Amino acid sequence: MISRQNEPAEKMLQPVFILRGIPYYPHYSERHRWVGPGRKTECKIYTTAALAEFGAELVTELMWPRSWTEEVRGWRAM
């Protein structure tokens, strides 16, 4: 048996919103929550709907896959 314990986790393209130059990454487990930079008590968290309403740009980055990001329309076409 081959151990994969020390191999890095696979990364996949995932959607990221950019609002006024600040990236908002998909929360790892909370659906449709996007987390900005900063400490847990200081960072801003937005919903998918709010970022779309504010006109945030949707881009992609390589990161660990989230289970819910397939629900965000349009990012796979990028």
C-alpha positions as CSV (number, residue, x, y, z in Angstrom):
1,M,0.0,0.0,0.0
2,I,1.3,3.5,-1.0
3,S,0.8,6.2,1.6
4,R,-0.4,9.6,0.3
5,Q,-0.2,11.1,3.7
6,N,2.6,13.6,2.9
7,E,1.4,14.6,-0.6
8,P,-0.1,18.1,-0.9
9,A,-3.9,18.3,-1.4
10,E,-5.0,18.7,-5.0
11,K,-5.8,22.3,-6.0
12,M,-8.5,23.2,-8.5
13,L,-9.7,26.4,-10.2
14,Q,-12.2,28.1,-7.9
15,P,-14.1,31.3,-8.2
16,V,-12.9,34.4,-6.4
17,F,-14.6,37.8,-6.3
18,I,-12.6,41.1,-6.6
19,L,-14.3,44.1,-5.1
20,R,-12.5,47.5,-5.2
21,G,-9.2,45.6,-5.6
22,I,-9.8,43.3,-2.6
23,P,-10.1,39.5,-3.2
24,Y,-13.0,37.7,-1.5
25,Y,-12.4,33.9,-1.3
26,P,-15.1,31.3,-1.0
27,H,-15.6,30.2,2.6
28,Y,-14.5,26.6,2.9
29,S,-17.8,25.3,4.4
30,E,-20.4,28.0,4.6
31,R,-22.3,28.2,1.3
32,H,-22.4,31.5,-0.6
33,R,-20.1,33.3,1.9
34,W,-17.0,35.1,0.7
35,V,-14.3,36.1,3.0
36,G,-12.0,39.1,2.7
37,P,-8.5,39.5,4.1
38,G,-7.8,40.0,7.8
39,R,-8.2,38.4,11.1
40,K,-11.4,36.5,11.9
41,T,-12.7,39.4,13.9
42,E,-11.8,42.1,11.4
43,C,-12.4,40.6,7.9
44,K,-15.5,41.4,5.9
45,I,-17.8,38.5,4.8
46,Y,-20.2,39.0,1.9
47,T,-22.9,36.8,0.3
48,T,-22.7,35.9,-3.4
49,A,-25.7,38.1,-4.0
50,A,-24.2,41.1,-2.3
51,L,-20.9,40.8,-4.2
52,A,-22.8,40.5,-7.5
53,E,-25.0,43.5,-6.6
54,F,-21.9,45.6,-5.8
55,G,-20.5,44.8,-9.2
56,A,-17.6,42.6,-8.0
57,E,-15.5,41.0,-10.7
58,L,-15.5,37.2,-10.9
59,V,-12.1,35.6,-11.5
60,T,-10.6,32.2,-10.8
61,E,-7.6,31.0,-8.7
62,L,-6.1,27.6,-7.9
63,M,-7.0,26.5,-4.4
64,W,-8.5,23.6,-2.5
65,P,-11.9,22.8,-3.8
66,R,-15.0,23.9,-2.0
67,S,-18.1,21.6,-2.1
68,W,-20.5,24.4,-3.0
69,T,-18.8,26.6,-5.6
70,E,-20.5,24.8,-8.5
71,E,-23.6,26.6,-7.5
72,V,-22.1,30.0,-8.5
73,R,-23.4,30.6,-12.0
74,G,-21.0,31.5,-14.8
75,W,-17.6,31.0,-13.3
76,R,-16.9,27.7,-15.1
77,A,-17.2,29.6,-18.4
78,M,-14.1,31.6,-17.5
